[in-house]
Amino acid sequence: MTETPFHDLSDPELESLNTLQALFNQDQSPLKADLMCGVYRTDEGKPFVLPAVKQARELLYNDPLWDHEYPPSHIGTQHFRDLTSRLILGGESSNIKDKCIVTIQTLGGSGACHMGAVFLDRHYSPWKKGAPKRVYIPKETWTNHPNVFRYLNIAVSNLPYYSPKSGAVAFSELKDALNQIPNQSVVVLQVAANNPTGCDLSQEQWNSLVDDFRRKGHFAFFDAAYLGFASGDYDRDSAPLRLFVEKGIPMLCATSYGKTFGIYGERIGSLSIPLPTADLAKKTEKHMKLLARAETGAMPVFGSKLVESILGFENLAKEWKSNLQTMAAELKRRRLHLRTLLEELDTPRDWSFLTTQAGMFSYTGLSSGQIDMLRESFHVYLQDTGRLSIAGLTKSNISHVARSIDAVVRHSQFSESTDTKVIQQ
């Protein structure tokens, strides 16, 4: 038999989340709780379709001119791109007025990160001049960030970001690291509602970092998938981005409408690159068109039309902002509820970090053994990192989750105490 040309194909290891999701699906317990998910759910655990999206959808369904033709451009319609640029940078941005920004539609936030990485791989001047192709990413980050760059043979190094002791950003360590890495390094940072930690930089800390970036000549690769989920206000959460643009820091920004509009399956994202001149923006747009043509071809239309309808009509834009505020407030309520339950149980440990962290996720600091015990003994599923999806907490499971966390924490304390006594004897 002739050997297949793929006979020596390796057997790669998938992310642990794939295995955990399969275990959850096989779990027959009525108590099982999925706290791994990265999507917003109602208090009943059901998918949530934003009222603004429902209204925009009806407008499309009732439009007699709606068709299924190819879009006019591989990088999204001009209307979509203009609306997205204004949403991210604000309508008064000089970059928009002077046509010094390139925005393209992408296949979700993952596609935005990928397109940004490919663009840098081909065109980032320090790399073209011989500097090692390397990006610096916080140790605690979205699991796909390293994959995006390593797939392109771009090396990845970790930056300190999260302090287990304080349950907050290890800012001094992060700042020191940014000042020690080579000049003109590419640094990946999340803007707001950090995934997985829920820990964001304060405005004062961003002000400090922008000075470091300017002095060192670093390039900021922003991932802004959760704008609005931290404060409830998209503009407020966008402030760090706008600060870097205002200060002229070289950067790009990957965003997702999947999270902020709840249209996960439509795969609508964007990549925005502010530039110093309109001429450079024109050249960059041409390169992005060529890249999109080779990588993906035309972008999905239905989801982008939803975005255009919502952002393009004042009443729908106002409704969407209200919907986003509602989701952010509900996540804060669930955080407080879980913290209150744990404190009522007198669960050992300070649980105040649950309400100081923000957004869809919380970094629990639970050990791998505690996480395994939660899953195996109590049917509560967290990511192996200890990331807990606040969006997965519901009125039917939150009490069980709190009691389960209490049990595993107490069990660990008892085991440690017993081990200590044995050693002392």
LUMVO-600325 format. One record per residue (C-alpha): residue number from 1; residue in one letter; x, y, z. Coordinates in nm, 4 decimals, m for minus. Example, Ala and Ser with C-alpha at 12.3 -4.5 7.8 and 13.67 -1.06 7.14 Angstrom:
- num, residuo, xx, yy, zz
- 1, A, 1.2300, m0.4500, 0.7800 $
- 2, S, 1.3670, m0.1060, 0.7140 $
This chain:
- num, residuo, xx, yy, zz
- 1, M, 0.0000, 0.0000, 0.0000 $
- 2, T, 0.1317, 0.3419, m0.0986 $
- 3, E, 0.2041, 0.5686, 0.1928 $
- 4, T, m0.0245, 0.8672, 0.2277 $
- 5, P, 0.1606, 1.2001, 0.2037 $
- 6, F, 0.0357, 1.2687, 0.5559 $
- 7, H, 0.1473, 0.9419, 0.7164 $
- 8, D, 0.3831, 1.1184, 0.9560 $
- 9, L, 0.1295, 1.3763, 1.0725 $
- 10, S, 0.1738, 1.4534, 1.4415 $
- 11, D, m0.1080, 1.4151, 1.6942 $
- 12, P, m0.1328, 1.7654, 1.8456 $
- 13, E, m0.2724, 1.8338, 2.1892 $
- 14, L, m0.5825, 2.0529, 2.1862 $
- 15, E, m0.6608, 2.3185, 2.4456 $
- 16, S, m0.7844, 2.1732, 2.7731 $
- 17, L, m1.1103, 2.3633, 2.7252 $
- 18, N, m1.2048, 2.1231, 2.4458 $
- 19, T, m1.1657, 1.8268, 2.6800 $
- 20, L, m1.3470, 2.0005, 2.9653 $
- 21, Q, m1.6384, 2.0955, 2.7407 $
- 22, A, m1.6704, 1.7333, 2.6298 $
- 23, L, m1.6702, 1.6193, 2.9944 $
- 24, F, m1.9382, 1.8757, 3.0768 $
- 25, N, m2.1570, 1.7594, 2.7883 $
- 26, Q, m2.1267, 1.3986, 2.9081 $
- 27, D, m2.2044, 1.4880, 3.2704 $
- 28, Q, m2.5581, 1.3731, 3.3554 $
- 29, S, m2.5830, 1.5494, 3.6913 $
- 30, P, m2.8691, 1.7999, 3.7233 $
- 31, L, m2.6324, 2.0103, 3.9365 $
- 32, K, m2.3701, 2.0621, 3.6679 $
- 33, A, m2.2673, 2.4236, 3.6117 $
- 34, D, m2.0766, 2.5528, 3.3087 $
- 35, L, m1.8524, 2.8336, 3.4302 $
- 36, M, m1.6169, 2.7975, 3.1342 $
- 37, C, m1.8266, 2.9780, 2.8753 $
- 38, G, m1.7165, 3.3076, 2.7219 $
- 39, V, m2.0644, 3.4235, 2.6281 $
- 40, Y, m2.3268, 3.6236, 2.8136 $
- 41, R, m2.6242, 3.4241, 2.9418 $
- 42, T, m2.9542, 3.5258, 3.0971 $
- 43, D, m3.0211, 3.4602, 3.4647 $
- 44, E, m3.1929, 3.1419, 3.3444 $
- 45, G, m2.8788, 3.0316, 3.1617 $
- 46, K, m3.0269, 3.0932, 2.8164 $
- 47, P, m2.8659, 3.2716, 2.5193 $
- 48, F, m2.9387, 3.6439, 2.5288 $
- 49, V, m3.0333, 3.8235, 2.2082 $
- 50, L, m3.0020, 4.1979, 2.2597 $
- 51, P, m3.3284, 4.3876, 2.1970 $
- 52, A, m3.1357, 4.6211, 1.9658 $
- 53, V, m3.0215, 4.3207, 1.7616 $
- 54, K, m3.3777, 4.1882, 1.7407 $
- 55, Q, m3.4972, 4.5225, 1.6056 $
- 56, A, m3.2129, 4.5435, 1.3537 $
- 57, R, m3.2839, 4.1882, 1.2435 $
- 58, E, m3.6478, 4.2725, 1.1763 $
- 59, L, m3.5408, 4.5706, 0.9678 $
- 60, L, m3.3275, 4.3423, 0.7522 $
- 61, Y, m3.5944, 4.0737, 0.7197 $
- 62, N, m3.8472, 4.3330, 0.6062 $
- 63, D, m3.6136, 4.5057, 0.3610 $
- 64, P, m3.7360, 4.4179, 0.0074 $
- 65, L, m3.3933, 4.5081, m0.1338 $
- 66, W, m3.2006, 4.2700, 0.0922 $
- 67, D, m3.0060, 4.0177, m0.1155 $
- 68, H, m2.7247, 3.7671, m0.0822 $
- 69, E, m2.4729, 3.9208, m0.3213 $
- 70, Y, m2.1029, 3.9522, m0.2499 $
- 71, P, m2.0138, 4.2691, m0.0583 $
- 72, P, m1.8432, 4.5431, m0.2606 $
- 73, S, m1.5098, 4.5030, m0.0810 $
- 74, H, m1.3059, 4.2249, 0.0768 $
- 75, I, m1.2483, 4.4399, 0.3858 $
- 76, G, m1.6133, 4.5252, 0.4565 $
- 77, T, m1.8407, 4.8035, 0.3378 $
- 78, Q, m1.7283, 5.1624, 0.3742 $
- 79, H, m2.0292, 5.2271, 0.5979 $
- 80, F, m1.9337, 4.9450, 0.8361 $
- 81, R, m1.5728, 5.0598, 0.8498 $
- 82, D, m1.6590, 5.4245, 0.9083 $
- 83, L, m1.9072, 5.3404, 1.1840 $
- 84, T, m1.6540, 5.1109, 1.3501 $
- 85, S, m1.3775, 5.3723, 1.3409 $
- 86, R, m1.6072, 5.6292, 1.5021 $
- 87, L, m1.7229, 5.3818, 1.7657 $
- 88, I, m1.3684, 5.2942, 1.8703 $
- 89, L, m1.1995, 5.6346, 1.8506 $
- 90, G, m1.4967, 5.8672, 1.8998 $
- 91, G, m1.6520, 6.0923, 1.6388 $
- 92, E, m1.4200, 6.3843, 1.7182 $
- 93, S, m1.0975, 6.1920, 1.6598 $
- 94, S, m0.8499, 6.3841, 1.4451 $
- 95, N, m0.7405, 6.0542, 1.2895 $
- 96, I, m1.0907, 6.0115, 1.1504 $
- 97, K, m1.1221, 6.3721, 1.0362 $
- 98, D, m0.7812, 6.3594, 0.8657 $
- 99, K, m0.8407, 6.0098, 0.7196 $
- 100, C, m0.5461, 5.8721, 0.9129 $
- 101, I, m0.6993, 5.5393, 1.0147 $
- 102, V, m0.7581, 5.2103, 0.8370 $
- 103, T, m1.0364, 4.9851, 0.9627 $
- 104, I, m1.1275, 4.6514, 0.8080 $
- 105, Q, m1.3939, 4.3924, 0.8835 $
- 106, T, m1.2591, 4.0597, 1.0103 $
- 107, L, m1.3800, 3.7139, 1.1034 $
- 108, G, m1.4518, 3.7961, 1.4656 $
- 109, G, m1.1962, 3.8988, 1.7231 $
- 110, S, m0.9785, 3.5959, 1.6452 $
- 111, G, m0.9659, 3.6997, 1.2810 $
- 112, A, m0.8766, 4.0541, 1.3834 $
- 113, C, m0.5850, 3.9295, 1.5937 $
- 114, H, m0.4712, 3.7031, 1.3105 $
- 115, M, m0.4891, 3.9741, 1.0449 $
- 116, G, m0.3024, 4.2121, 1.2733 $
- 117, A, m0.0329, 3.9525, 1.3365 $
- 118, V, 0.0058, 3.8764, 0.9640 $
- 119, F, 0.0292, 4.2470, 0.8823 $
- 120, L, 0.3046, 4.2978, 1.1406 $
- 121, D, 0.4832, 3.9825, 1.0284 $
- 122, R, 0.5098, 4.1227, 0.6770 $
- 123, H, 0.5423, 4.4940, 0.7325 $
- 124, Y, 0.6648, 4.5882, 1.0834 $
- 125, S, 0.9769, 4.7899, 1.0050 $
- 126, P, 1.1983, 4.6815, 1.3017 $
- 127, W, 1.1389, 4.3158, 1.2099 $
- 128, K, 1.2115, 4.3828, 0.8427 $
- 129, K, 1.5412, 4.5415, 0.9499 $
- 130, G, 1.6465, 4.2287, 1.1366 $
- 131, A, 1.5087, 4.2613, 1.4886 $
- 132, P, 1.3908, 3.9229, 1.6224 $
- 133, K, 1.0246, 3.8548, 1.5513 $
- 134, R, 0.8901, 3.8391, 1.9049 $
- 135, V, 0.5805, 3.9660, 2.0837 $
- 136, Y, 0.5346, 4.0224, 2.4555 $
- 137, I, 0.2080, 3.9047, 2.6076 $
- 138, P, 0.0909, 3.9042, 2.9705 $
- 139, K, 0.1322, 3.5618, 3.1281 $
- 140, E, m0.2381, 3.5623, 3.2126 $
- 141, T, m0.4113, 3.6195, 2.8810 $
- 142, W, m0.6707, 3.4828, 2.6408 $
- 143, T, m0.5577, 3.1289, 2.5566 $
- 144, N, m0.5573, 3.1962, 2.1813 $
- 145, H, m0.3225, 3.4961, 2.1891 $
- 146, P, 0.0004, 3.2888, 2.1878 $
- 147, N, m0.1416, 3.0554, 1.9209 $
- 148, V, m0.2067, 3.3434, 1.6820 $
- 149, F, 0.1582, 3.4474, 1.6804 $
- 150, R, 0.3275, 3.1083, 1.7111 $
- 151, Y, 0.1320, 2.9872, 1.4087 $
- 152, L, 0.3220, 3.2547, 1.2125 $
- 153, N, 0.6551, 3.1539, 1.3720 $
- 154, I, 0.6605, 3.4713, 1.5792 $
- 155, A, 0.8184, 3.4033, 1.9183 $
- 156, V, 0.6165, 3.4764, 2.2323 $
- 157, S, 0.7495, 3.5960, 2.5675 $
- 158, N, 0.5443, 3.6518, 2.8811 $
- 159, L, 0.5027, 3.9701, 3.0813 $
- 160, P, 0.3965, 3.9787, 3.4480 $
- 161, Y, 0.0393, 4.1012, 3.4832 $
- 162, Y, m0.1626, 3.9412, 3.7633 $
- 163, S, m0.0795, 3.9257, 4.1335 $
- 164, P, m0.2320, 3.6181, 4.3039 $
- 165, K, m0.1660, 3.7793, 4.6412 $
- 166, S, m0.3676, 4.0950, 4.5757 $
- 167, G, m0.6055, 3.9591, 4.3121 $
- 168, A, m0.5240, 4.2681, 4.1045 $
- 169, V, m0.2792, 4.3868, 3.8388 $
- 170, A, 0.0879, 4.3544, 3.9351 $
- 171, F, 0.1477, 4.6991, 3.7930 $
- 172, S, 0.4986, 4.7739, 3.9156 $
- 173, E, 0.6204, 4.4383, 3.7816 $
- 174, L, 0.4492, 4.4990, 3.4468 $
- 175, K, 0.5924, 4.8490, 3.4206 $
- 176, D, 0.9438, 4.7300, 3.5073 $
- 177, A, 0.9225, 4.4546, 3.2458 $
- 178, L, 0.8090, 4.6958, 2.9734 $
- 179, N, 1.1111, 4.9129, 3.0471 $
- 180, Q, 1.3508, 4.6177, 3.0341 $
- 181, I, 1.2456, 4.4581, 2.7044 $
- 182, P, 1.4076, 4.5812, 2.3791 $
- 183, N, 1.2997, 4.9100, 2.2244 $
- 184, Q, 1.0238, 4.8925, 1.9613 $
- 185, S, 0.8885, 4.5670, 2.1023 $
- 186, V, 0.5377, 4.4556, 2.0083 $
- 187, V, 0.3282, 4.4339, 2.3251 $
- 188, V, m0.0161, 4.2711, 2.3382 $
- 189, L, m0.2520, 4.4255, 2.5926 $
- 190, Q, m0.6241, 4.4045, 2.6605 $
- 191, V, m0.8113, 4.7290, 2.7056 $
- 192, A, m1.0980, 4.6526, 2.9459 $
- 193, A, m1.2818, 4.3636, 3.1167 $
- 194, N, m0.9667, 4.1537, 3.0990 $
- 195, N, m0.9952, 3.7900, 2.9940 $
- 196, P, m0.9185, 3.5839, 3.2009 $
- 197, T, m0.8366, 3.7866, 3.5126 $
- 198, G, m1.1083, 4.0528, 3.5262 $
- 199, C, m0.8292, 4.2893, 3.6366 $
- 200, D, m0.7904, 4.6128, 3.4422 $
- 201, L, m0.5404, 4.8957, 3.4592 $
- 202, S, m0.6639, 5.2219, 3.6098 $
- 203, Q, m0.6616, 5.5388, 3.4014 $
- 204, E, m0.3659, 5.6621, 3.6057 $
- 205, Q, m0.1769, 5.3421, 3.5253 $
- 206, W, m0.2554, 5.3755, 3.1547 $
- 207, N, m0.1244, 5.7327, 3.1690 $
- 208, S, 0.1987, 5.5975, 3.3127 $
- 209, L, 0.2291, 5.3200, 3.0541 $
- 210, V, 0.1764, 5.5525, 2.7594 $
- 211, D, 0.4889, 5.7421, 2.8678 $
- 212, D, 0.6822, 5.4145, 2.8790 $
- 213, F, 0.5613, 5.3187, 2.5315 $
- 214, R, 0.6603, 5.6574, 2.3925 $
- 215, R, 1.0055, 5.6490, 2.5520 $
- 216, K, 1.0781, 5.2901, 2.4449 $
- 217, G, 0.9126, 5.3131, 2.1034 $
- 218, H, 0.6984, 5.0058, 2.1730 $
- 219, F, 0.4154, 4.9019, 1.9431 $
- 220, A, 0.0805, 4.8417, 2.1174 $
- 221, F, m0.1238, 4.5478, 1.9893 $
- 222, F, m0.4597, 4.6040, 2.1582 $
- 223, D, m0.7271, 4.3381, 2.1976 $
- 224, A, m1.0548, 4.5127, 2.2778 $
- 225, A, m1.3143, 4.2354, 2.2697 $
- 226, Y, m1.5092, 4.3391, 2.5801 $
- 227, L, m1.5442, 4.7172, 2.5594 $
- 228, G, m1.8410, 4.8249, 2.7709 $
- 229, F, m1.8444, 4.5179, 2.9942 $
- 230, A, m1.6208, 4.6781, 3.2582 $
- 231, S, m1.8018, 5.0071, 3.3203 $
- 232, G, m2.1203, 4.9645, 3.1187 $
- 233, D, m2.0074, 5.2492, 2.8921 $
- 234, Y, m1.8320, 5.1729, 2.5628 $
- 235, D, m1.6743, 5.5177, 2.5406 $
- 236, R, m1.5391, 5.5016, 2.8933 $
- 237, D, m1.3868, 5.1577, 2.8384 $
- 238, S, m1.2315, 5.2832, 2.5119 $
- 239, A, m1.0409, 5.5620, 2.6900 $
- 240, P, m0.7036, 5.3780, 2.6982 $
- 241, L, m0.7194, 5.3214, 2.3218 $
- 242, R, m0.7997, 5.6840, 2.2553 $
- 243, L, m0.5201, 5.7940, 2.4876 $
- 244, F, m0.2611, 5.5948, 2.2924 $
- 245, V, m0.3931, 5.7294, 1.9612 $
- 246, E, m0.3896, 6.0861, 2.0942 $
- 247, K, m0.0286, 6.0470, 2.2098 $
- 248, G, 0.0788, 5.9066, 1.8728 $
- 249, I, 0.1831, 5.5628, 2.0000 $
- 250, P, 0.2148, 5.3176, 1.7068 $
- 251, M, m0.0608, 5.0626, 1.7515 $
- 252, L, m0.3403, 4.8536, 1.6124 $
- 253, C, m0.6660, 4.7439, 1.7705 $
- 254, A, m0.8518, 4.4141, 1.7295 $
- 255, T, m1.2181, 4.4257, 1.8301 $
- 256, S, m1.5171, 4.1923, 1.8307 $
- 257, Y, m1.8843, 4.2646, 1.7826 $
- 258, G, m1.9553, 3.9089, 1.8959 $
- 259, K, m1.9294, 4.0063, 2.2619 $
- 260, T, m2.0653, 4.3611, 2.2644 $
- 261, F, m2.3577, 4.2871, 2.0324 $
- 262, G, m2.4076, 3.9235, 2.1364 $
- 263, I, m2.3739, 3.8039, 1.7758 $
- 264, Y, m2.1046, 3.5448, 1.8468 $
- 265, G, m2.1873, 3.3087, 1.5612 $
- 266, E, m2.1978, 3.5799, 1.2959 $
- 267, R, m1.8179, 3.6223, 1.3274 $
- 268, I, m1.8031, 4.0003, 1.3010 $
- 269, G, m1.4892, 4.1764, 1.4170 $
- 270, S, m1.2641, 4.4580, 1.3057 $
- 271, L, m0.9012, 4.5579, 1.2881 $
- 272, S, m0.8162, 4.9275, 1.3135 $
- 273, I, m0.4745, 5.0819, 1.2489 $
- 274, P, m0.4298, 5.4543, 1.3273 $
- 275, L, m0.1534, 5.6084, 1.1159 $
- 276, P, 0.0350, 5.9408, 1.1128 $
- 277, T, m0.0610, 6.0459, 0.7575 $
- 278, A, m0.3460, 5.9988, 0.5111 $
- 279, D, m0.0999, 5.8825, 0.2445 $
- 280, L, 0.0296, 5.6033, 0.4676 $
- 281, A, m0.3295, 5.5101, 0.5500 $
- 282, K, m0.4074, 5.4715, 0.1782 $
- 283, K, m0.1072, 5.2430, 0.1285 $
- 284, T, m0.1975, 5.0406, 0.4367 $
- 285, E, m0.5551, 4.9951, 0.3165 $
- 286, K, m0.4300, 4.8579, m0.0155 $
- 287, H, m0.2111, 4.6068, 0.1668 $
- 288, M, m0.5053, 4.5043, 0.3852 $
- 289, K, m0.7208, 4.4504, 0.0757 $
- 290, L, m0.4569, 4.2233, m0.0745 $
- 291, L, m0.4192, 4.0390, 0.2543 $
- 292, A, m0.7950, 3.9914, 0.2957 $
- 293, R, m0.8274, 3.8698, m0.0634 $
- 294, A, m0.5652, 3.6009, m0.0027 $
- 295, E, m0.6703, 3.5068, 0.3520 $
- 296, T, m1.0494, 3.5076, 0.3556 $
- 297, G, m1.2045, 3.6667, 0.0492 $
- 298, A, m1.5311, 3.8482, 0.1128 $
- 299, M, m1.6496, 3.9033, 0.4693 $
- 300, P, m1.9861, 3.7823, 0.6124 $
- 301, V, m2.2652, 4.0266, 0.5315 $
- 302, F, m2.5581, 3.9509, 0.7632 $
- 303, G, m2.3789, 4.0341, 1.0872 $
- 304, S, m2.2157, 4.3438, 0.9433 $
- 305, K, m2.5570, 4.4698, 0.8284 $
- 306, L, m2.6849, 4.4224, 1.1840 $
- 307, V, m2.3978, 4.6374, 1.3086 $
- 308, E, m2.4580, 4.9003, 1.0400 $
- 309, S, m2.8277, 4.9183, 1.1268 $
- 310, I, m2.7664, 4.9515, 1.4997 $
- 311, L, m2.4871, 5.2067, 1.4827 $
- 312, G, m2.6376, 5.3870, 1.1847 $
- 313, F, m2.9774, 5.4641, 1.3403 $
- 314, E, m2.9778, 5.6874, 1.6463 $
- 315, N, m3.2676, 5.5090, 1.8172 $
- 316, L, m3.1053, 5.1662, 1.7754 $
- 317, A, m2.7647, 5.2950, 1.8848 $
- 318, K, m2.9245, 5.4335, 2.1995 $
- 319, E, m3.1022, 5.1012, 2.2604 $
- 320, W, m2.7777, 4.9078, 2.2129 $
- 321, K, m2.5917, 5.1272, 2.4624 $
- 322, S, m2.8719, 5.0619, 2.7102 $
- 323, N, m2.8519, 4.6859, 2.6439 $
- 324, L, m2.4765, 4.6901, 2.7021 $
- 325, Q, m2.5211, 4.8811, 3.0257 $
- 326, T, m2.7802, 4.6252, 3.1383 $
- 327, M, m2.5452, 4.3322, 3.0725 $
- 328, A, m2.2574, 4.4998, 3.2570 $
- 329, A, m2.4810, 4.5798, 3.5548 $
- 330, E, m2.6111, 4.2225, 3.5648 $
- 331, L, m2.2572, 4.0844, 3.5702 $
- 332, K, m2.1759, 4.3141, 3.8635 $
- 333, R, m2.4887, 4.1923, 4.0429 $
- 334, R, m2.3866, 3.8294, 3.9989 $
- 335, R, m2.0361, 3.9076, 4.1250 $
- 336, L, m2.1788, 4.0651, 4.4375 $
- 337, H, m2.4221, 3.7767, 4.4870 $
- 338, L, m2.1444, 3.5147, 4.4723 $
- 339, R, m1.9246, 3.7164, 4.7065 $
- 340, T, m2.2143, 3.7620, 4.9509 $
- 341, L, m2.2925, 3.3890, 4.9526 $
- 342, L, m1.9286, 3.2964, 5.0178 $
- 343, E, m1.9009, 3.5510, 5.2977 $
- 344, E, m2.2259, 3.4267, 5.4528 $
- 345, L, m2.0792, 3.0758, 5.4469 $
- 346, D, m1.7688, 3.2234, 5.6132 $
- 347, T, m1.5597, 3.0589, 5.3433 $
- 348, P, m1.1912, 3.0972, 5.4349 $
- 349, R, m1.0214, 3.3709, 5.2299 $
- 350, D, m1.0900, 3.7319, 5.1370 $
- 351, W, m1.3439, 3.7272, 4.8518 $
- 352, S, m1.3551, 4.1023, 4.7899 $
- 353, F, m1.1639, 4.0536, 4.4631 $
- 354, L, m1.4861, 3.9212, 4.3106 $
- 355, T, m1.6302, 4.2717, 4.3110 $
- 356, T, m1.3115, 4.4656, 4.2400 $
- 357, Q, m1.2500, 4.2651, 3.9244 $
- 358, A, m1.4734, 4.3529, 3.6287 $
- 359, G, m1.6317, 4.2091, 3.3184 $
- 360, M, m1.7311, 3.8601, 3.2197 $
- 361, F, m1.4590, 3.6691, 3.4054 $
- 362, S, m1.2998, 3.6334, 3.7458 $
- 363, Y, m0.9635, 3.4822, 3.8286 $
- 364, T, m1.0400, 3.2745, 4.1370 $
- 365, G, m0.6888, 3.1748, 4.2380 $
- 366, L, m0.8149, 2.8231, 4.3086 $
- 367, S, m0.5506, 2.5523, 4.2790 $
- 368, S, m0.5578, 2.2805, 4.0136 $
- 369, G, m0.6547, 2.0305, 4.2826 $
- 370, Q, m0.9442, 2.2467, 4.3961 $
- 371, I, m1.0599, 2.2932, 4.0369 $
- 372, D, m1.0474, 1.9166, 3.9796 $
- 373, M, m1.2442, 1.8586, 4.2989 $
- 374, L, m1.5074, 2.1124, 4.1952 $
- 375, R, m1.5557, 1.9246, 3.8704 $
- 376, E, m1.5318, 1.5667, 3.9950 $
- 377, S, m1.7195, 1.5990, 4.3240 $
- 378, F, m1.9583, 1.8877, 4.2635 $
- 379, H, m2.0040, 1.9024, 3.8829 $
- 380, V, m1.8865, 2.2655, 3.8712 $
- 381, Y, m1.6678, 2.3300, 3.5672 $
- 382, L, m1.4033, 2.6045, 3.5577 $
- 383, Q, m1.1128, 2.6434, 3.3186 $
- 384, D, m0.7900, 2.4829, 3.4377 $
- 385, T, m0.6447, 2.8302, 3.4928 $
- 386, G, m0.9044, 2.9039, 3.7601 $
- 387, R, m1.0978, 3.1406, 3.5346 $
- 388, L, m1.4627, 3.1540, 3.6357 $
- 389, S, m1.7237, 3.2858, 3.3950 $
- 390, I, m1.9465, 3.5263, 3.5854 $
- 391, A, m2.1812, 3.5062, 3.2865 $
- 392, G, m2.2312, 3.1359, 3.3617 $
- 393, L, m2.3719, 3.2042, 3.7091 $
- 394, T, m2.7508, 3.1770, 3.7179 $
- 395, K, m3.0206, 3.1988, 3.9822 $
- 396, S, m3.0515, 2.8197, 3.9711 $
- 397, N, m2.6810, 2.7357, 4.0119 $
- 398, I, m2.5166, 3.0179, 4.2064 $
- 399, S, m2.5962, 2.8767, 4.5522 $
- 400, H, m2.4618, 2.5355, 4.4522 $
- 401, V, m2.1497, 2.7000, 4.3103 $
- 402, A, m2.0896, 2.8943, 4.6325 $
- 403, R, m2.1375, 2.5868, 4.8535 $
- 404, S, m1.9076, 2.3858, 4.6266 $
- 405, I, m1.6307, 2.6463, 4.6397 $
- 406, D, m1.6712, 2.6626, 5.0170 $
- 407, A, m1.6372, 2.2851, 5.0416 $
- 408, V, m1.3208, 2.2565, 4.8317 $
- 409, V, m1.1511, 2.5486, 5.0059 $
- 410, R, m1.2274, 2.3994, 5.3484 $
- 411, H, m1.1154, 2.0551, 5.2322 $
- 412, S, m0.7840, 2.1982, 5.1146 $
- 413, Q, m0.7304, 2.3788, 5.4443 $
- 414, F, m0.8081, 2.0607, 5.6374 $
- 415, S, m0.5712, 1.8569, 5.4203 $
- 416, E, m0.2913, 2.1112, 5.4627 $
- 417, S, m0.3479, 2.1171, 5.8389 $
- 418, T, m0.3405, 1.7372, 5.8553 $
- 419, D, m0.0242, 1.7197, 5.6439 $
- 420, T, 0.1437, 1.9735, 5.8721 $
- 421, K, 0.0560, 1.7717, 6.1831 $
- 422, V, 0.1927, 1.4549, 6.0244 $
- 423, I, 0.5188, 1.6317, 5.9379 $
- 424, Q, 0.5480, 1.7749, 6.2891 $
- 425, Q, 0.4987, 1.4309, 6.4419 $
